[in-house]
C-alpha cells in the first residue's frame, strides 16, 4: 500500500493506533505500508476509516487528501482516552502496592 504511511501520518496516527483501528498488529500494519496486499477485512476497515476506496492508497499522493473523516478522529480520540484511563488505573494500583513506612 504505497501511500498508506503518508495518509496515516496526515491523520496524526501512530502505527499502533491505526493497527488497532484496522484490527491487525503493528507489524501487520508495517507490512501493509511496505507493500503487502491487505486482507479483505483490512481493506474494508481502511475504506471505512479513511472514507475512500483502498485502491486510492495505491495510486494517489497524499497531497490531494481532505482532512480525515470525523469517524476516524472520533475512533482515535476514544482509543486514546481508553488508553489514558487504563494507564491511570495501572499507576493507581502500583501506588497502592507500595509499602508505606510505619510511624
PyMOL commands that set and color helices and strands:
alter all, ss='L'
color gray80, all
select helices_A, chain A and resi 4-10+15-22+26-33+40-50+55-59+62-64+70-96
alter helices_A, ss='H'
color red, helices_A
deselect
rebuild
show_as cartoon
